[in-house]
Amino acid sequence: MDKLIKRQKIRYRIRRKLSGTTGKPRLSVFRSNAEIYAQLIDDSTGTTLASASSREKEIVAQKVPKVEKSKLVGEAVARKAVALGVTTCVFDRGGNLYHGRVKAVAEGAREAGLQF
């Protein structure tokens, strides 16, 4: 089976089980080869509450490895969430293994004040 199709099936299986609400949004992580993106999504209204990516100016300015950038992305999205009054969320790894850059986003978000 193709790697992308396999990851897509895992992603759909995860999404069947979890969904974000206004009080407890979903922290969705998308990982490409070069960049990483994180969004806090309210699935009841279909809106993005906060987002962060490794392409933001203050993160690009840091010349660190991709795992460290991922941690910075987690911290950035958590800071934005706390500013909006959101302290808890559900984590959506997007079909990726909870390992490496995806794990770094989660750890960064936890350190900056999000709970999941």
DOMAR-893408 format. One record per residue (C-alpha): residue number from 1; z negated, x negated, y; residue in three letters. Coordinates in pm, 1 decimal, always signed. Layout:
<sites>
    i        up      east     north   aa
  NUM         Z         X         Y  ALA
...
</sites>
This chain:
<sites>
    i        up      east     north   aa
    1      +0.0      +0.0      +0.0  MET
    2     +81.3    -122.1    +348.5  ASP
    3    -215.0    -262.5    +540.9  LYS
    4    -165.5     -34.4    +843.2  LEU
    5    -136.1    +278.0    +630.4  ILE
    6    -452.9    +185.8    +445.1  LYS
    7    -642.8    +133.7    +771.8  ARG
    8    -507.9    +465.1    +905.7  GLN
    9    -636.8    +649.8    +597.4  LYS
   10    -981.0    +492.5    +643.0  ILE
   11    -971.1    +588.4   +1011.2  ARG
   12    -892.7    +952.7    +932.5  TYR
   13   -1170.2    +961.5    +670.9  ARG
   14   -1420.4    +831.2    +928.1  ILE
   15   -1303.2   +1078.7   +1194.1  ARG
   16   -1349.9   +1374.3    +957.3  ARG
   17   -1719.1   +1291.3    +940.2  LYS
   18   -1807.1   +1203.4   +1299.3  LEU
   19   -1735.3   +1347.9   +1635.5  SER
   20   -1879.7   +1294.5   +1980.4  GLY
   21   -2050.4   +1554.3   +2196.4  THR
   22   -2144.2   +1551.8   +2563.1  THR
   23   -2500.4   +1440.3   +2484.3  GLY
   24   -2398.1   +1195.2   +2211.6  LYS
   25   -2040.4   +1070.6   +2266.1  PRO
   26   -1834.6    +864.7   +2020.9  ARG
   27   -1797.8    +492.0   +2088.5  LEU
   28   -1446.5    +425.9   +1963.5  SER
   29   -1326.6     +68.3   +1910.1  VAL
   30    -961.2     -37.2   +1891.1  PHE
   31    -884.1    -394.1   +1791.0  ARG
   32    -543.8    -555.4   +1829.6  SER
   33    -464.6    -915.9   +1743.5  ASN
   34    -526.6   -1039.0   +2096.9  ALA
   35    -741.0    -776.1   +2272.2  GLU
   36   -1021.2    -526.7   +2203.1  ILE
   37   -1084.8    -189.6   +2366.9  TYR
   38   -1390.1     +40.7   +2360.8  ALA
   39   -1415.9    +400.6   +2482.7  GLN
   40   -1694.6    +655.3   +2500.8  LEU
   41   -1530.1    +986.0   +2409.7  ILE
   42   -1659.4   +1343.1   +2433.1  ASP
   43   -1463.8   +1514.8   +2154.2  ASP
   44   -1576.4   +1865.7   +2250.0  SER
   45   -1375.0   +1844.6   +2574.0  THR
   46   -1139.4   +1563.6   +2472.8  GLY
   47   -1232.0   +1339.4   +2765.0  THR
   48   -1310.2    +970.7   +2795.8  THR
   49   -1643.9    +917.5   +2971.9  LEU
   50   -1632.3    +537.5   +3001.6  ALA
   51   -1411.1    +256.5   +2880.9  SER
   52   -1394.0    -120.9   +2877.0  ALA
   53   -1148.5    -375.1   +2744.1  SER
   54   -1100.6    -747.5   +2712.7  SER
   55    -827.4    -719.7   +2978.0  ARG
   56   -1068.4    -641.2   +3264.5  GLU
   57   -1081.8    -907.1   +3538.3  LYS
   58   -1442.5   -1015.9   +3490.9  GLU
   59   -1395.3   -1052.0   +3112.9  ILE
   60   -1058.8   -1232.3   +3135.8  VAL
   61   -1216.9   -1477.0   +3382.7  ALA
   62   -1458.1   -1591.1   +3110.7  GLN
   63   -1288.9   -1854.1   +2897.8  LYS
   64   -1467.1   -1780.1   +2569.1  VAL
   65   -1352.3   -1705.1   +2212.0  PRO
   66   -1244.6   -1353.6   +2112.5  LYS
   67   -1574.8   -1269.5   +1940.8  VAL
   68   -1766.1   -1352.4   +2259.4  GLU
   69   -1520.8   -1146.0   +2466.9  LYS
   70   -1580.3    -856.0   +2228.8  SER
   71   -1953.4    -879.9   +2291.4  LYS
   72   -1885.9    -872.5   +2666.8  LEU
   73   -1672.4    -558.6   +2618.3  VAL
   74   -1962.0    -391.6   +2434.1  GLY
   75   -2201.2    -481.5   +2712.7  GLU
   76   -1958.4    -355.4   +2979.1  ALA
   77   -1903.9     -14.8   +2815.8  VAL
   78   -2280.7     +21.2   +2760.1  ALA
   79   -2356.0     -55.6   +3126.0  ARG
   80   -2106.0    +210.6   +3233.3  LYS
   81   -2257.2    +458.2   +2985.6  ALA
   82   -2614.3    +397.7   +3102.6  VAL
   83   -2496.6    +444.0   +3462.9  ALA
   84   -2364.3    +787.1   +3356.1  LEU
   85   -2696.5    +870.6   +3190.3  GLY
   86   -2577.7    +830.5   +2829.9  VAL
   87   -2818.2    +636.7   +2608.5  THR
   88   -2715.7    +740.4   +2255.3  THR
   89   -2377.7    +755.0   +2085.3  CYS
   90   -2209.3    +747.7   +1745.9  VAL
   91   -2012.1    +436.3   +1652.3  PHE
   92   -1649.0    +471.7   +1539.2  ASP
   93   -1514.5    +144.1   +1400.4  ARG
   94   -1159.9    +282.9   +1391.1  GLY
   95   -1081.8    +191.7   +1031.1  GLY
   96   -1169.3    -174.7   +1080.7  ASN
   97   -1439.6    -348.5    +882.2  LEU
   98   -1778.9    -368.4   +1054.2  TYR
   99   -1741.6    -742.6   +1084.8  HIS
  100   -1644.3   -1003.1   +1342.6  GLY
  101   -1514.4    -861.8   +1671.0  ARG
  102   -1596.1    -497.6   +1589.8  VAL
  103   -1953.8    -594.5   +1502.9  LYS
  104   -1974.4    -800.6   +1825.2  ALA
  105   -1882.9    -492.2   +2033.0  VAL
  106   -2162.3    -296.0   +1863.2  ALA
  107   -2417.7    -573.1   +1914.2  GLU
  108   -2321.8    -611.9   +2280.9  GLY
  109   -2354.2    -237.5   +2337.6  ALA
  110   -2695.5    -231.0   +2168.4  ARG
  111   -2821.8    -522.2   +2378.5  GLU
  112   -2711.5    -349.1   +2698.8  ALA
  113   -2904.2     -30.5   +2617.3  GLY
  114   -2695.2    +200.3   +2396.0  LEU
  115   -2850.2    +334.4   +2077.0  GLN
  116   -2658.2    +435.1   +1763.8  PHE
</sites>
